[in-house]
Amino acid sequence: MSVQISPSILSADFARLADEAKAVEGADWLHVDVMDNHFVPNLTLGVPIVESLSRATDIPLDCHLMIQDPDRWAPAYVEAGAGSVTFHVEAAAAPVRLAREIRAKGARASMALRPATPIEPYEDLLPELDMLLIMTVEPGFGGQAFLDIMLPKIRRTRRLIDKHGLELWLQIDGGVSAQTIERCAEAGADVFVAGSAVYGADDPAAAVRGLRELASAACAH
């Protein structure tokens, strides 16, 4: 597996987003949390900010839609410049159709699962995806503590991916830090969203490098 780090701008300074994007040069993705105050109890940003960010950075945007009715709204984020768009299966009316539409528009299609949502009922959907996101906290707020009870779910998901021989990235989001990333990598994750562990550091770019080194060593082990 090739480790990828996706710093979350949810932990950045929203008044300086262009500068904050430059501060994590060397990251694989820039994770953009879109919340609508309906699917999750928080409100963040939308399509216009994604359009602006896409012009302000060369880092591809990884848009995580924590919103109701992603079937209607997700394609607009591809058009706004997102390189990867993640919808929640709990909110999608037709996840296969939506994943195919995201791909057809030119972005990677990703599906997210809340902590209590099992992976097994969606095994047949995996070939339609480019990435699967396992939430390791309840979505809606940054800075939450990592839920260790998600590690078995990460392992089960990795086994399903390997069983079908898929080139499917396995992303985790929530509480990722120098203290937790190795366990997640050993369990089978290869794409890591990190918010406060990156933007709370004195040197965000160095924090990205440090997390990558820890995860890569754990994967190799």
Backbone bond lengths (Angstrom), bond angles and torsions (degrees), N, CA, C in turn:
res aa  C-N    CA-C-N  psi(-1)  N-CA   C-N-CA  omega(-1)  CA-C   N-CA-C  phi
1 M - - - 1.455 - - 1.520 109.64 -
2 S 1.319 115.64 144.34 1.452 122.27 175.76 1.526 108.69 -102.43
3 V 1.310 117.03 117.97 1.465 122.09 -176.70 1.522 110.78 -72.22
4 Q 1.328 116.39 137.17 1.457 122.38 175.98 1.524 109.21 -130.06
5 I 1.342 115.73 140.76 1.458 121.54 -179.68 1.518 108.46 -115.70
6 S 1.342 115.36 131.38 1.460 122.38 -176.88 1.532 109.02 -125.77
7 P 1.345 118.36 89.55 1.467 120.42 179.45 1.527 111.88 -62.06
8 S 1.316 115.92 137.97 1.455 121.27 -177.75 1.520 111.39 -95.39
9 I 1.334 115.48 122.04 1.466 119.07 179.81 1.521 112.11 -73.44
10 L 1.336 117.51 -3.55 1.463 119.38 174.27 1.528 110.46 -59.77
11 S 1.329 116.03 -27.10 1.463 121.09 179.33 1.525 112.71 -97.08
12 A 1.334 117.05 2.76 1.464 121.19 -179.34 1.524 109.97 -87.79
13 D 1.318 115.08 175.41 1.465 122.19 175.63 1.525 108.09 -84.76
14 F 1.332 117.19 109.12 1.460 121.12 -175.29 1.527 112.70 -64.13
15 A 1.304 117.57 -18.87 1.462 120.17 178.24 1.524 112.16 -80.76
16 R 1.351 115.89 -9.68 1.470 119.99 -176.15 1.533 110.10 -134.75
17 L 1.304 117.93 43.66 1.462 120.25 -171.12 1.522 113.15 -62.31
18 A 1.324 118.01 -38.15 1.463 119.39 179.12 1.527 110.43 -62.65
19 D 1.328 116.90 -44.01 1.470 120.72 178.18 1.525 111.08 -66.39
20 E 1.313 116.26 -38.67 1.463 120.05 -179.48 1.525 111.12 -66.74
21 A 1.323 116.64 -32.86 1.467 119.76 175.21 1.523 110.55 -66.39
22 K 1.314 117.14 -40.84 1.471 120.94 178.36 1.520 111.38 -66.06
23 A 1.329 117.56 -27.82 1.462 121.99 -176.64 1.523 112.89 -68.71
24 V 1.331 117.94 -15.55 1.468 120.65 -178.46 1.532 110.73 -115.51
25 E 1.316 116.58 32.11 1.466 119.86 175.73 1.530 108.99 -56.32
26 G 1.318 115.09 136.16 1.462 119.84 -173.72 1.515 112.16 105.38
27 A 1.353 116.59 -15.56 1.467 120.19 175.04 1.528 109.39 -71.95
28 D 1.321 115.90 154.50 1.466 120.41 -179.66 1.522 112.02 -80.49
29 W 1.320 115.50 -35.37 1.455 122.54 -178.69 1.525 108.91 -141.94
30 L 1.317 116.22 162.19 1.448 122.57 169.05 1.525 106.28 -115.63
31 H 1.331 115.88 115.12 1.459 121.76 -173.66 1.527 109.67 -84.57
32 V 1.325 115.68 124.52 1.464 121.64 -176.77 1.532 108.34 -116.74
33 D 1.322 115.75 111.40 1.466 121.10 -179.37 1.522 110.12 -88.08
34 V 1.323 115.91 116.60 1.461 122.31 179.55 1.526 107.90 -106.17
35 M 1.336 116.31 115.62 1.465 121.53 -177.73 1.522 109.40 -124.29
36 D 1.340 115.88 142.57 1.468 120.07 -171.59 1.526 114.57 -113.65
37 N 1.325 117.67 4.30 1.469 122.57 -178.56 1.530 112.06 64.79
38 H 1.329 116.94 19.19 1.461 121.96 174.99 1.532 110.06 -125.48
39 F 1.334 116.15 -59.41 1.469 119.08 176.72 1.523 110.46 -66.82
40 V 1.328 116.22 -35.51 1.470 122.70 173.93 1.527 108.09 -130.38
41 P 1.347 117.73 155.01 1.463 120.38 -175.98 1.525 113.07 -84.48
42 N 1.322 116.07 55.62 1.457 120.49 178.73 1.518 107.80 -158.63
43 L 1.326 116.79 157.14 1.457 122.51 -179.30 1.520 108.03 -129.89
44 T 1.346 116.78 126.64 1.461 118.52 -177.48 1.522 110.81 -120.80
45 L 1.307 118.09 -95.57 1.465 121.48 -171.40 1.515 110.10 -142.05
46 G 1.346 114.99 174.99 1.457 118.94 -175.72 1.505 113.22 -141.32
47 V 1.320 115.57 -156.05 1.458 122.69 -172.79 1.531 113.32 -56.33
48 P 1.346 120.73 -44.73 1.471 119.13 -177.83 1.526 113.53 -59.77
49 I 1.328 117.26 -37.82 1.475 120.17 179.04 1.523 109.67 -68.37
50 V 1.322 117.56 -39.80 1.466 120.72 178.22 1.521 110.02 -62.37
51 E 1.327 117.37 -41.53 1.471 121.03 177.22 1.527 110.37 -59.59
52 S 1.317 116.60 -45.21 1.463 120.64 -179.51 1.518 111.60 -65.55
53 L 1.325 116.90 -43.35 1.468 120.89 179.58 1.520 111.42 -62.80
54 S 1.320 116.56 -39.37 1.465 119.69 -178.25 1.518 111.64 -63.38
55 R 1.337 116.37 -27.10 1.460 120.37 177.19 1.529 112.05 -84.68
56 A 1.330 116.14 -20.01 1.465 120.36 -173.38 1.525 113.83 -93.91
57 T 1.344 117.85 -11.09 1.462 119.88 -176.83 1.517 110.95 -142.79
58 D 1.327 115.20 151.59 1.463 120.99 173.85 1.526 111.50 -90.43
59 I 1.334 117.33 -8.42 1.462 120.67 177.77 1.526 107.85 -72.87
60 P 1.326 119.14 127.34 1.470 119.70 -179.98 1.523 111.31 -63.70
61 L 1.317 115.55 146.32 1.460 121.59 -176.47 1.525 110.78 -92.59
62 D 1.312 114.15 133.11 1.470 124.57 -179.44 1.527 105.99 -112.50
63 C 1.338 116.87 94.19 1.460 121.54 -173.50 1.526 111.51 -90.83
64 H 1.312 115.65 121.19 1.464 123.33 -179.00 1.523 107.48 -106.15
65 L 1.321 116.27 107.21 1.461 121.68 -174.87 1.521 110.62 -90.79
66 M 1.321 116.07 102.85 1.459 121.96 173.94 1.523 106.98 -98.52
67 I 1.337 114.33 69.35 1.469 121.09 -171.64 1.523 110.26 -139.12
68 Q 1.328 114.36 157.58 1.450 119.80 170.70 1.528 109.97 -77.53
69 D 1.312 115.54 154.31 1.467 122.76 176.28 1.530 113.11 55.73
70 P 1.346 118.13 50.13 1.467 118.80 177.54 1.523 112.43 -63.91
71 D 1.329 117.99 -23.53 1.464 120.68 177.53 1.526 110.32 -56.43
72 R 1.314 116.37 -34.67 1.466 121.15 -179.15 1.526 111.52 -82.77
73 W 1.335 117.44 -40.28 1.460 120.61 -167.72 1.521 115.49 -98.06
74 A 1.321 118.53 -26.32 1.465 120.64 -173.24 1.528 113.52 -57.32
75 P 1.335 120.37 -43.37 1.472 119.04 -178.54 1.520 113.69 -57.15
76 A 1.322 117.96 -30.42 1.467 120.78 -178.99 1.527 111.20 -65.33
77 Y 1.333 117.19 -27.87 1.462 119.67 179.85 1.527 111.32 -74.80
78 V 1.316 117.22 -30.08 1.465 119.93 172.16 1.526 109.03 -65.15
79 E 1.323 115.86 -46.39 1.467 120.81 -179.79 1.531 111.16 -63.07
80 A 1.339 116.88 -27.85 1.460 121.24 179.89 1.523 112.57 -78.46
81 G 1.351 117.00 -10.97 1.453 119.62 176.12 1.503 116.28 120.33
82 A 1.322 118.54 3.87 1.465 120.60 179.35 1.525 110.73 -68.18
83 G 1.324 116.26 137.87 1.456 120.99 176.51 1.513 112.68 -89.84
84 S 1.337 115.88 -19.30 1.458 122.32 177.23 1.516 107.61 -145.09
85 V 1.329 116.69 135.79 1.467 120.93 179.69 1.525 108.32 -127.70
86 T 1.337 114.61 126.02 1.459 121.75 -179.31 1.524 109.60 -110.83
87 F 1.320 116.16 127.07 1.464 121.71 174.22 1.525 108.68 -113.16
88 H 1.320 116.80 154.74 1.461 120.73 176.79 1.519 109.96 -88.45
89 V 1.326 115.83 130.34 1.456 119.59 -178.99 1.522 110.67 -64.37
90 E 1.332 116.91 -27.72 1.465 120.05 179.83 1.528 112.05 -67.74
91 A 1.338 116.65 -20.88 1.462 120.69 -177.38 1.520 113.39 -105.25
92 A 1.324 117.41 -15.70 1.471 120.79 -174.39 1.525 111.18 -83.33
93 A 1.322 115.52 135.84 1.464 120.41 177.76 1.523 111.30 -81.12
94 A 1.341 116.56 -35.87 1.468 121.77 -177.19 1.526 108.32 -139.82
95 P 1.342 117.79 78.81 1.464 120.46 -172.24 1.527 114.99 -61.02
96 V 1.320 118.24 -36.66 1.458 119.52 179.49 1.529 110.52 -66.55
97 R 1.316 115.92 -47.24 1.469 119.66 178.60 1.526 110.88 -60.30
98 L 1.336 116.60 -40.76 1.456 120.23 -179.30 1.524 111.39 -66.35
99 A 1.334 116.57 -43.94 1.465 119.83 178.47 1.530 110.60 -60.07
100 R 1.309 116.84 -41.79 1.472 120.28 179.47 1.531 111.34 -66.20
101 E 1.320 117.01 -35.55 1.469 119.48 179.13 1.524 110.97 -68.95
102 I 1.337 116.32 -41.01 1.473 120.28 177.99 1.521 109.78 -61.02
103 R 1.325 116.30 -45.62 1.467 120.30 178.83 1.521 111.33 -63.18
104 A 1.328 116.46 -42.51 1.472 120.22 -177.72 1.521 111.66 -62.88
105 K 1.320 116.50 -28.49 1.460 120.66 179.44 1.528 112.21 -83.76
106 G 1.337 116.51 -7.29 1.451 119.28 171.89 1.511 117.02 109.49
107 A 1.339 118.48 7.51 1.463 121.31 178.73 1.524 110.55 -111.18
108 R 1.313 115.24 165.23 1.460 120.67 173.09 1.524 108.48 -77.47
109 A 1.322 116.11 138.10 1.466 121.70 -178.68 1.521 109.65 -100.13
110 S 1.321 115.27 129.59 1.456 120.93 -178.13 1.525 110.05 -132.74
111 M 1.326 115.67 146.58 1.465 121.47 178.88 1.522 109.01 -122.22
112 A 1.334 116.20 134.56 1.464 121.79 -178.74 1.516 111.15 -108.47
113 L 1.338 114.53 148.31 1.460 121.98 176.47 1.521 109.30 -124.62
114 R 1.322 116.74 130.56 1.454 121.38 173.31 1.528 109.05 -66.47
115 P 1.328 118.32 163.21 1.468 120.07 -176.71 1.530 114.35 -54.31
116 A 1.325 118.18 -37.51 1.464 120.39 -176.15 1.528 113.55 -85.44
117 T 1.327 118.02 -4.07 1.463 121.47 -178.69 1.519 110.05 -88.33
118 P 1.341 118.78 118.74 1.466 120.32 -179.82 1.515 111.91 -73.12
119 I 1.320 115.61 154.51 1.460 120.50 179.39 1.529 112.22 -83.46
120 E 1.319 117.12 -30.76 1.470 120.73 -169.32 1.534 114.92 -56.57
121 P 1.336 120.46 -39.39 1.471 118.72 179.85 1.527 113.89 -64.31
122 Y 1.332 117.25 -14.31 1.458 120.63 -175.41 1.532 112.73 -109.18
123 E 1.313 116.26 15.33 1.467 120.17 -178.67 1.522 111.66 -55.63
124 D 1.327 117.84 -41.66 1.463 120.65 -177.07 1.523 112.82 -69.66
125 L 1.349 118.36 -15.43 1.464 121.48 -179.78 1.524 112.30 -84.72
126 L 1.327 117.00 -17.48 1.457 120.40 -170.62 1.533 113.94 -55.34
127 P 1.340 120.10 -39.66 1.471 118.88 179.42 1.533 113.98 -63.41
128 E 1.324 118.19 -15.72 1.460 121.76 179.80 1.528 112.52 -84.23
129 L 1.340 116.63 -4.32 1.459 121.14 -171.47 1.522 112.13 -113.95
130 D 1.316 115.02 157.06 1.462 122.07 171.71 1.521 111.43 -101.18
131 M 1.331 115.78 -22.50 1.468 120.51 -179.54 1.524 108.87 -153.17
132 L 1.320 115.38 149.13 1.454 121.89 173.21 1.518 107.25 -123.05
133 L 1.339 115.90 132.26 1.469 121.60 -179.38 1.516 109.84 -108.54
134 I 1.329 115.56 119.79 1.454 121.97 173.04 1.525 107.50 -98.39
135 M 1.326 117.45 115.47 1.454 120.45 176.72 1.530 109.53 -73.51
136 T 1.329 115.43 128.81 1.468 120.39 179.80 1.530 110.94 -107.66
137 V 1.327 115.43 13.42 1.469 124.57 165.19 1.528 105.65 -146.60
138 E 1.327 116.90 169.35 1.463 119.52 172.32 1.531 108.04 -71.89
139 P 1.320 118.68 128.43 1.462 119.86 -177.33 1.516 112.04 -65.13
140 G 1.333 114.87 149.21 1.450 119.80 174.68 1.510 114.93 135.88
141 F 1.338 117.39 -28.13 1.457 120.82 -177.70 1.515 110.59 -144.21
142 G 1.323 116.26 144.41 1.455 120.83 174.67 1.518 110.60 -83.93
143 G 1.337 115.83 169.41 1.450 121.40 173.96 1.514 115.61 78.36
144 Q 1.343 117.76 12.45 1.461 119.90 179.98 1.528 111.32 -82.12
145 A 1.333 115.48 157.39 1.458 121.03 178.86 1.526 110.33 -76.62
146 F 1.317 115.66 139.79 1.465 123.17 178.66 1.527 111.01 -59.73
147 L 1.346 115.85 136.86 1.471 121.40 178.38 1.526 109.39 -94.05
148 D 1.333 116.01 104.56 1.462 120.24 -179.22 1.524 112.62 -60.71
149 I 1.320 117.26 -25.51 1.466 119.93 -179.10 1.522 112.21 -66.29
150 M 1.334 117.88 -7.91 1.455 120.95 177.01 1.527 113.17 -83.24
151 L 1.325 118.01 -13.67 1.467 120.16 -177.38 1.534 112.75 -59.81
152 P 1.339 120.39 -44.08 1.476 118.75 176.26 1.526 113.10 -60.77
153 K 1.335 116.82 -34.37 1.470 120.31 178.52 1.524 110.57 -67.14
154 I 1.332 117.04 -39.12 1.465 120.52 176.43 1.527 109.58 -61.63
155 R 1.330 116.82 -44.01 1.481 120.46 179.65 1.528 111.15 -62.90
156 R 1.331 117.13 -44.06 1.469 120.12 179.76 1.524 110.90 -62.57
157 T 1.320 115.67 -39.70 1.462 119.96 179.72 1.521 110.82 -65.71
158 R 1.314 117.10 -43.01 1.469 119.97 178.48 1.530 110.19 -61.38
159 R 1.326 117.35 -39.18 1.468 119.71 179.21 1.533 110.85 -64.14
160 L 1.324 117.32 -39.10 1.469 120.18 178.43 1.530 110.91 -66.00
161 I 1.324 116.35 -41.62 1.466 119.97 178.10 1.526 110.32 -60.94
162 D 1.328 116.30 -46.10 1.466 120.91 -179.35 1.526 111.34 -67.38
163 K 1.305 116.38 -36.98 1.469 121.17 179.20 1.520 111.52 -56.54
164 H 1.330 116.38 -38.23 1.464 120.89 -178.00 1.521 112.45 -95.34
165 G 1.328 117.33 0.99 1.455 121.01 177.97 1.518 113.47 62.13
166 L 1.334 116.59 38.91 1.461 121.14 -174.10 1.525 112.19 -91.55
167 E 1.329 115.67 145.82 1.469 121.91 171.50 1.530 107.35 -90.65
168 L 1.305 115.18 64.12 1.461 122.29 -173.44 1.519 109.59 -112.54
169 W 1.334 116.14 121.91 1.457 119.47 178.18 1.523 109.88 -72.89
170 L 1.333 115.86 145.05 1.464 121.33 178.20 1.529 108.20 -117.62
171 Q 1.321 114.67 107.31 1.467 121.72 -176.51 1.524 110.66 -100.43
172 I 1.339 115.66 146.26 1.461 120.04 170.61 1.519 108.46 -124.70
173 D 1.324 114.82 151.65 1.465 121.16 -175.07 1.521 108.52 -146.60
174 G 1.336 115.38 118.94 1.455 119.95 175.72 1.515 112.74 129.83
175 G 1.316 116.67 110.25 1.460 120.70 176.29 1.517 114.41 72.26
176 V 1.335 117.86 19.13 1.465 120.37 179.62 1.527 108.98 -75.03
177 S 1.320 115.92 127.91 1.462 121.51 -178.65 1.520 108.51 -155.01
178 A 1.321 116.06 179.68 1.466 120.45 176.95 1.524 110.98 -61.92
179 Q 1.333 117.19 -23.02 1.460 121.18 -179.11 1.530 113.20 -85.25
180 T 1.331 117.83 -17.28 1.474 120.06 -174.30 1.526 114.10 -119.90
181 I 1.320 118.84 -19.65 1.464 120.32 -168.83 1.525 112.25 -66.85
182 E 1.326 117.60 -33.16 1.463 119.24 -179.04 1.522 111.70 -64.92
183 R 1.320 117.04 -41.87 1.465 120.27 179.11 1.526 111.01 -62.49
184 C 1.328 115.93 -38.21 1.459 120.04 -179.55 1.527 111.40 -69.75
185 A 1.319 116.34 -39.42 1.464 120.60 177.89 1.523 110.65 -65.56
186 E 1.315 116.54 -42.46 1.466 120.14 177.98 1.524 111.40 -63.06
187 A 1.347 116.93 -31.09 1.467 121.24 179.44 1.519 112.34 -76.18
188 G 1.354 117.31 -17.43 1.459 119.49 175.61 1.506 116.42 125.91
189 A 1.338 118.32 -0.67 1.468 119.89 176.99 1.523 110.10 -74.46
190 D 1.333 116.96 149.90 1.465 119.72 177.95 1.525 113.72 -134.39
191 V 1.341 117.95 -6.73 1.465 121.95 174.63 1.527 107.17 -124.71
192 F 1.334 116.48 127.09 1.456 120.55 -170.05 1.522 110.93 -124.62
193 V 1.320 115.46 121.21 1.461 121.45 174.36 1.524 107.45 -89.86
194 A 1.325 116.62 127.04 1.461 120.99 -179.97 1.520 108.77 -135.03
195 G 1.319 116.46 124.23 1.451 121.44 -178.96 1.509 112.54 -102.56
196 S 1.328 116.75 -83.55 1.466 120.26 -176.17 1.519 112.03 -65.04
197 A 1.346 118.39 -27.17 1.473 120.56 178.63 1.524 111.32 -65.72
198 V 1.332 116.30 -23.85 1.472 121.11 178.20 1.525 110.60 -98.19
199 Y 1.340 115.88 -57.65 1.461 118.91 -173.75 1.526 113.23 -78.16
200 G 1.313 116.91 -10.60 1.457 119.68 173.79 1.517 112.79 -89.71
201 A 1.334 116.51 -3.17 1.461 121.49 -179.01 1.523 110.26 -87.06
202 D 1.329 116.00 155.21 1.467 120.53 177.05 1.525 111.66 -63.07
203 D 1.339 115.99 -34.29 1.455 122.39 179.76 1.530 108.56 -127.61
204 P 1.335 117.91 92.66 1.467 120.26 -176.63 1.524 113.86 -56.78
205 A 1.340 117.29 -39.38 1.466 119.37 -179.42 1.518 111.01 -64.72
206 A 1.338 117.38 -38.63 1.458 120.96 177.29 1.522 110.61 -67.05
207 A 1.328 117.07 -35.45 1.458 120.57 177.28 1.526 111.03 -63.57
208 V 1.341 116.42 -39.73 1.468 120.55 176.53 1.527 109.90 -60.94
209 R 1.325 116.94 -46.02 1.466 120.61 179.84 1.527 111.07 -62.35
210 G 1.323 116.70 -41.05 1.460 120.08 -179.69 1.515 112.62 -64.68
211 L 1.332 116.29 -42.43 1.461 119.82 177.96 1.525 111.08 -64.60
212 R 1.329 116.55 -40.22 1.465 120.25 179.01 1.531 110.86 -61.83
213 E 1.329 116.56 -43.77 1.458 120.51 179.90 1.525 111.86 -62.25
214 L 1.316 116.91 -43.26 1.477 120.89 179.47 1.524 110.98 -63.07
215 A 1.327 116.49 -46.42 1.466 120.12 -178.01 1.525 111.18 -68.22
216 S 1.334 116.83 -39.92 1.466 119.96 -179.07 1.530 110.55 -64.14
217 A 1.328 116.09 -40.82 1.470 119.72 179.48 1.536 110.35 -65.57
218 A 1.338 116.36 -38.81 1.451 119.84 179.52 1.520 111.44 -67.56
219 C 1.340 117.01 -39.23 1.466 120.55 177.54 1.528 110.99 -64.25
220 A 1.337 115.83 -42.26 1.456 119.61 -179.57 1.521 111.08 -65.10
221 H 1.319 115.52 -35.15 1.472 120.20 179.69 1.503 110.86 -67.92
